[in-house]
Amino acid sequence: MDYKKSKAPVNTVTRNIMDLCDETGNIYESVAIISKRANQISAQIKEDLSKKLAEFASYNDTLEEVFENREQIEISRYYEKLPKPSLLATQEFVEDRVYWREPQREGQKPVE
């Protein structure tokens, strides 16, 4: 997924708490869902970055190679400019693009 194309803000945004708890009915559940999604996004971004930087791995670096590796610097800058995983996860949650379920409630009968 290209996180640069996401509509998530790069800086922190003040949000109405009541908007976040509309779907779950509980702000703590909403925050737990967002934090778990942020961990998933963070792991995916780290994996992508590691794969891209592994191409440049050299075990016998010379001083000249360290200074001439502009592509590696460009890749690092790209990932530094991405929105933080927590902001991406919050944006996905607000846009209803996060799937979540409650297994402990799925087995219960509806209260009549």
Backbone as JSON Lines, residues from 0, in Angstrom:
{"i":0,"aa":"M","n":[0.84,-1.18,0.0],"ca":[0.0,0.0,0.0],"c":[0.88,1.23,0.0]}
{"i":1,"aa":"D","n":[0.48,2.21,-0.79],"ca":[1.24,3.45,-0.85],"c":[0.67,4.42,0.18]}
{"i":2,"aa":"Y","n":[1.37,4.55,1.29],"ca":[0.87,5.39,2.37],"c":[1.01,6.87,2.06]}
{"i":3,"aa":"K","n":[1.83,7.21,1.08],"ca":[1.99,8.61,0.71],"c":[0.71,9.16,0.09]}
{"i":4,"aa":"K","n":[-0.08,8.29,-0.55],"ca":[-1.32,8.72,-1.2],"c":[-2.48,8.8,-0.23]}
{"i":5,"aa":"S","n":[-2.25,8.44,1.01],"ca":[-3.29,8.49,2.02],"c":[-3.65,9.95,2.32]}
{"i":6,"aa":"K","n":[-4.88,10.15,2.74],"ca":[-5.33,11.49,3.08],"c":[-5.02,11.85,4.52]}
{"i":7,"aa":"A","n":[-4.26,11.01,5.18],"ca":[-3.92,11.25,6.58],"c":[-3.01,12.48,6.69]}
{"i":8,"aa":"P","n":[-3.26,13.3,7.7],"ca":[-2.41,14.48,7.89],"c":[-1.01,14.09,8.36]}
{"i":9,"aa":"V","n":[-0.06,14.91,8.03],"ca":[1.32,14.66,8.44],"c":[1.54,15.13,9.88]}
{"i":10,"aa":"N","n":[0.8,16.15,10.29],"ca":[0.9,16.68,11.65],"c":[-0.29,16.22,12.48]}
{"i":11,"aa":"T","n":[-0.19,16.42,13.76],"ca":[-1.25,16.04,14.68],"c":[-2.49,16.9,14.45]}
{"i":12,"aa":"V","n":[-3.65,16.24,14.51],"ca":[-4.92,16.93,14.3],"c":[-5.79,16.71,15.53]}
{"i":13,"aa":"T","n":[-6.44,17.76,15.99],"ca":[-7.36,17.64,17.1],"c":[-8.66,17.05,16.59]}
{"i":14,"aa":"R","n":[-9.13,16.0,17.23],"ca":[-10.36,15.33,16.8],"c":[-11.38,15.34,17.93]}
{"i":15,"aa":"N","n":[-12.63,15.29,17.53],"ca":[-13.71,15.2,18.51],"c":[-13.79,13.75,19.0]}
{"i":16,"aa":"I","n":[-13.69,13.56,20.27],"ca":[-13.7,12.22,20.86],"c":[-15.02,11.5,20.56]}
{"i":17,"aa":"M","n":[-16.1,12.24,20.56],"ca":[-17.4,11.63,20.32],"c":[-17.51,11.06,18.91]}
{"i":18,"aa":"D","n":[-16.81,11.64,17.95],"ca":[-16.82,11.09,16.59],"c":[-16.08,9.76,16.54]}
{"i":19,"aa":"L","n":[-15.04,9.61,17.34],"ca":[-14.29,8.36,17.36],"c":[-15.04,7.22,18.02]}
{"i":20,"aa":"C","n":[-15.91,7.53,18.97],"ca":[-16.6,6.46,19.68],"c":[-18.0,6.19,19.12]}
{"i":21,"aa":"D","n":[-18.37,6.81,18.02],"ca":[-19.68,6.56,17.42],"c":[-19.86,5.1,17.02]}
{"i":22,"aa":"E","n":[-18.88,4.54,16.38],"ca":[-19.02,3.18,15.84],"c":[-18.96,2.11,16.93]}
{"i":23,"aa":"T","n":[-18.09,2.28,17.91],"ca":[-17.93,1.25,18.95],"c":[-18.78,1.53,20.17]}
{"i":24,"aa":"G","n":[-19.1,2.77,20.42],"ca":[-19.85,3.12,21.62],"c":[-18.97,3.32,22.84]}
{"i":25,"aa":"N","n":[-17.67,3.16,22.66],"ca":[-16.74,3.27,23.78],"c":[-15.42,3.82,23.25]}
{"i":26,"aa":"I","n":[-14.97,4.91,23.81],"ca":[-13.74,5.55,23.33],"c":[-12.54,4.65,23.55]}
{"i":27,"aa":"Y","n":[-12.54,3.86,24.61],"ca":[-11.4,2.99,24.91],"c":[-11.29,1.86,23.88]}
{"i":28,"aa":"E","n":[-12.42,1.34,23.45],"ca":[-12.39,0.32,22.4],"c":[-11.89,0.92,21.09]}
{"i":29,"aa":"S","n":[-12.34,2.12,20.8],"ca":[-11.9,2.79,19.57],"c":[-10.39,3.01,19.58]}
{"i":30,"aa":"V","n":[-9.87,3.46,20.71],"ca":[-8.43,3.7,20.82],"c":[-7.66,2.38,20.72]}
{"i":31,"aa":"A","n":[-8.2,1.32,21.3],"ca":[-7.54,0.0,21.22],"c":[-7.51,-0.48,19.77]}
{"i":32,"aa":"I","n":[-8.59,-0.3,19.04],"ca":[-8.65,-0.7,17.63],"c":[-7.64,0.11,16.81]}
{"i":33,"aa":"I","n":[-7.61,1.42,17.04],"ca":[-6.69,2.29,16.31],"c":[-5.24,1.92,16.63]}
{"i":34,"aa":"S","n":[-4.95,1.63,17.89],"ca":[-3.57,1.31,18.26],"c":[-3.12,-0.02,17.67]}
{"i":35,"aa":"K","n":[-4.02,-1.0,17.63],"ca":[-3.65,-2.28,17.01],"c":[-3.41,-2.11,15.51]}
{"i":36,"aa":"R","n":[-4.23,-1.29,14.87],"ca":[-4.03,-1.04,13.43],"c":[-2.73,-0.26,13.21]}
{"i":37,"aa":"A","n":[-2.41,0.67,14.09],"ca":[-1.17,1.43,13.97],"c":[0.04,0.51,14.1]}
{"i":38,"aa":"N","n":[-0.03,-0.48,14.98],"ca":[1.06,-1.46,15.11],"c":[1.21,-2.27,13.82]}
{"i":39,"aa":"Q","n":[0.1,-2.65,13.2],"ca":[0.15,-3.38,11.94],"c":[0.79,-2.53,10.84]}
{"i":40,"aa":"I","n":[0.38,-1.28,10.75],"ca":[0.93,-0.37,9.74],"c":[2.42,-0.16,9.97]}
{"i":41,"aa":"S","n":[2.8,0.04,11.22],"ca":[4.2,0.25,11.56],"c":[5.06,-0.95,11.16]}
{"i":42,"aa":"A","n":[4.57,-2.15,11.43],"ca":[5.31,-3.36,11.06],"c":[5.43,-3.49,9.55]}
{"i":43,"aa":"Q","n":[4.37,-3.13,8.84],"ca":[4.4,-3.22,7.38],"c":[5.38,-2.2,6.79]}
{"i":44,"aa":"I","n":[5.37,-1.0,7.3],"ca":[6.29,0.04,6.82],"c":[7.73,-0.37,7.11]}
{"i":45,"aa":"K","n":[7.98,-0.9,8.3],"ca":[9.33,-1.33,8.66],"c":[9.8,-2.45,7.75]}
{"i":46,"aa":"E","n":[8.92,-3.38,7.44],"ca":[9.27,-4.48,6.56],"c":[9.59,-3.98,5.15]}
{"i":47,"aa":"D","n":[8.78,-3.05,4.64],"ca":[9.03,-2.47,3.32],"c":[10.37,-1.74,3.27]}
{"i":48,"aa":"L","n":[10.63,-0.96,4.3],"ca":[11.89,-0.21,4.36],"c":[13.08,-1.15,4.45]}
{"i":49,"aa":"S","n":[12.96,-2.2,5.25],"ca":[14.06,-3.16,5.39],"c":[14.35,-3.85,4.07]}
{"i":50,"aa":"K","n":[13.31,-4.2,3.32],"ca":[13.51,-4.84,2.02],"c":[14.23,-3.91,1.05]}
{"i":51,"aa":"K","n":[13.83,-2.65,1.04],"ca":[14.45,-1.69,0.12],"c":[15.89,-1.4,0.51]}
{"i":52,"aa":"L","n":[16.17,-1.3,1.8],"ca":[17.53,-1.0,2.23],"c":[18.44,-2.22,2.16]}
{"i":53,"aa":"A","n":[17.85,-3.42,2.15],"ca":[18.67,-4.64,2.04],"c":[19.37,-4.71,0.68]}
{"i":54,"aa":"E","n":[18.79,-4.07,-0.33],"ca":[19.41,-4.05,-1.65],"c":[20.76,-3.32,-1.62]}
{"i":55,"aa":"F","n":[20.91,-2.39,-0.69],"ca":[22.12,-1.59,-0.61],"c":[23.13,-2.16,0.37]}
{"i":56,"aa":"A","n":[22.79,-3.27,1.01],"ca":[23.68,-3.84,2.02],"c":[24.99,-4.29,1.38]}
{"i":57,"aa":"S","n":[26.05,-3.86,1.97],"ca":[27.38,-4.23,1.52],"c":[28.21,-4.49,2.77]}
{"i":58,"aa":"Y","n":[28.89,-5.61,2.78],"ca":[29.61,-5.98,3.98],"c":[31.05,-5.47,4.0]}
{"i":59,"aa":"N","n":[31.5,-4.93,2.91],"ca":[32.84,-4.36,2.88],"c":[32.76,-2.91,2.38]}
{"i":60,"aa":"D","n":[32.13,-2.08,3.19],"ca":[31.96,-0.67,2.85],"c":[33.3,0.07,2.87]}
{"i":61,"aa":"T","n":[33.43,0.92,1.91],"ca":[34.55,1.84,1.93],"c":[33.99,3.22,2.22]}
{"i":62,"aa":"L","n":[34.84,4.13,2.54],"ca":[34.39,5.48,2.87],"c":[33.7,6.13,1.69]}
{"i":63,"aa":"E","n":[34.17,5.86,0.47],"ca":[33.57,6.46,-0.71],"c":[32.15,5.96,-0.93]}
{"i":64,"aa":"E","n":[31.9,4.66,-0.7],"ca":[30.57,4.1,-0.9],"c":[29.56,4.68,0.08]}
{"i":65,"aa":"V","n":[29.98,5.01,1.26],"ca":[29.08,5.55,2.26],"c":[28.58,6.93,1.82]}
{"i":66,"aa":"F","n":[29.45,7.75,1.29],"ca":[29.06,9.09,0.9],"c":[28.34,9.13,-0.45]}
{"i":67,"aa":"E","n":[28.53,8.15,-1.29],"ca":[27.96,8.18,-2.63],"c":[26.6,7.5,-2.73]}
{"i":68,"aa":"N","n":[26.1,6.96,-1.68],"ca":[24.87,6.21,-1.74],"c":[23.66,7.13,-1.6]}
{"i":69,"aa":"R","n":[23.37,7.89,-2.63],"ca":[22.27,8.86,-2.61],"c":[20.9,8.17,-2.65]}
{"i":70,"aa":"E","n":[20.79,7.06,-3.34],"ca":[19.52,6.36,-3.45],"c":[19.02,5.91,-2.08]}
{"i":71,"aa":"Q","n":[19.92,5.43,-1.27],"ca":[19.57,4.99,0.08],"c":[19.07,6.18,0.9]}
{"i":72,"aa":"I","n":[19.7,7.31,0.73],"ca":[19.28,8.52,1.45],"c":[17.9,8.95,0.99]}
{"i":73,"aa":"E","n":[17.64,8.87,-0.32],"ca":[16.33,9.24,-0.86],"c":[15.23,8.34,-0.29]}
{"i":74,"aa":"I","n":[15.49,7.04,-0.21],"ca":[14.51,6.11,0.34],"c":[14.24,6.43,1.8]}
{"i":75,"aa":"S","n":[15.27,6.7,2.55],"ca":[15.11,7.03,3.97],"c":[14.3,8.31,4.15]}
{"i":76,"aa":"R","n":[14.57,9.3,3.33],"ca":[13.82,10.56,3.41],"c":[12.36,10.36,3.07]}
{"i":77,"aa":"Y","n":[12.08,9.51,2.09],"ca":[10.69,9.22,1.72],"c":[9.93,8.67,2.92]}
{"i":78,"aa":"Y","n":[10.54,7.71,3.62],"ca":[9.86,7.11,4.76],"c":[9.78,8.05,5.95]}
{"i":79,"aa":"E","n":[10.71,8.98,6.07],"ca":[10.64,9.96,7.15],"c":[9.5,10.94,6.94]}
{"i":80,"aa":"K","n":[9.15,11.22,5.69],"ca":[8.1,12.18,5.38],"c":[6.7,11.58,5.44]}
{"i":81,"aa":"L","n":[6.6,10.28,5.57],"ca":[5.29,9.64,5.66],"c":[4.59,10.05,6.95]}
{"i":82,"aa":"P","n":[3.25,10.06,6.94],"ca":[2.54,10.29,8.21],"c":[2.83,9.17,9.2]}
{"i":83,"aa":"K","n":[2.75,9.47,10.45],"ca":[3.0,8.47,11.49],"c":[1.93,7.38,11.42]}
{"i":84,"aa":"P","n":[2.28,6.15,11.8],"ca":[1.31,5.05,11.75],"c":[0.03,5.33,12.55]}
{"i":85,"aa":"S","n":[0.15,6.02,13.66],"ca":[-1.04,6.32,14.46],"c":[-1.99,7.26,13.7]}
{"i":86,"aa":"L","n":[-1.43,8.2,12.95],"ca":[-2.27,9.1,12.16],"c":[-2.91,8.37,10.99]}
{"i":87,"aa":"L","n":[-2.17,7.47,10.38],"ca":[-2.73,6.67,9.29],"c":[-3.86,5.78,9.8]}
{"i":88,"aa":"A","n":[-3.65,5.15,10.95],"ca":[-4.67,4.26,11.52],"c":[-5.91,5.05,11.93]}
{"i":89,"aa":"T","n":[-5.73,6.22,12.49],"ca":[-6.88,7.04,12.87],"c":[-7.67,7.46,11.65]}
{"i":90,"aa":"Q","n":[-6.98,7.84,10.59],"ca":[-7.66,8.23,9.35],"c":[-8.45,7.05,8.77]}
{"i":91,"aa":"E","n":[-7.86,5.87,8.78],"ca":[-8.55,4.68,8.29],"c":[-9.78,4.39,9.16]}
{"i":92,"aa":"F","n":[-9.68,4.55,10.46],"ca":[-10.8,4.3,11.36],"c":[-11.93,5.29,11.11]}
{"i":93,"aa":"V","n":[-11.58,6.55,10.92],"ca":[-12.58,7.58,10.68],"c":[-13.3,7.33,9.35]}
{"i":94,"aa":"E","n":[-12.56,6.84,8.36],"ca":[-13.13,6.57,7.04],"c":[-13.78,5.19,6.96]}
{"i":95,"aa":"D","n":[-13.91,4.48,8.07],"ca":[-14.5,3.13,8.14],"c":[-13.8,2.14,7.23]}
{"i":96,"aa":"R","n":[-12.49,2.19,7.16],"ca":[-11.72,1.24,6.36],"c":[-10.99,0.23,7.22]}
{"i":97,"aa":"V","n":[-11.34,0.16,8.5],"ca":[-10.72,-0.8,9.42],"c":[-11.77,-1.85,9.77]}
{"i":98,"aa":"Y","n":[-11.4,-3.11,9.55],"ca":[-12.29,-4.21,9.93],"c":[-11.93,-4.65,11.34]}
{"i":99,"aa":"W","n":[-12.93,-4.75,12.19],"ca":[-12.71,-5.23,13.55],"c":[-13.94,-5.99,13.99]}
{"i":100,"aa":"R","n":[-13.74,-6.88,14.94],"ca":[-14.86,-7.66,15.47],"c":[-14.6,-7.95,16.94]}
{"i":101,"aa":"E","n":[-15.65,-8.37,17.6],"ca":[-15.56,-8.68,19.03],"c":[-15.95,-10.14,19.22]}
{"i":102,"aa":"P","n":[-14.97,-11.04,19.28],"ca":[-15.29,-12.46,19.4],"c":[-16.04,-12.82,20.68]}
{"i":103,"aa":"Q","n":[-15.79,-12.13,21.76],"ca":[-16.47,-12.47,23.01],"c":[-17.96,-12.13,22.94]}
{"i":104,"aa":"R","n":[-18.36,-11.2,22.11],"ca":[-19.77,-10.83,21.99],"c":[-20.48,-11.61,20.88]}
{"i":105,"aa":"E","n":[-19.73,-12.2,19.97],"ca":[-20.34,-12.92,18.86],"c":[-21.06,-14.17,19.34]}
{"i":106,"aa":"G","n":[-20.58,-14.81,20.39],"ca":[-21.18,-16.04,20.9],"c":[-22.38,-15.79,21.82]}
{"i":107,"aa":"Q","n":[-22.61,-14.57,22.23],"ca":[-23.7,-14.27,23.15],"c":[-25.02,-14.1,22.4]}
{"i":108,"aa":"K","n":[-26.1,-14.42,23.08],"ca":[-27.43,-14.2,22.51],"c":[-27.8,-12.74,22.73]}
{"i":109,"aa":"P","n":[-28.56,-12.17,21.79],"ca":[-28.98,-10.78,21.98],"c":[-29.89,-10.61,23.19]}
{"i":110,"aa":"V","n":[-29.72,-9.52,23.89],"ca":[-30.52,-9.24,25.08],"c":[-31.88,-8.74,24.62]}
{"i":111,"aa":"E","n":[-32.94,-9.37,25.17],"ca":[-34.3,-8.97,24.79],"c":[-35.0,-8.26,25.91]}
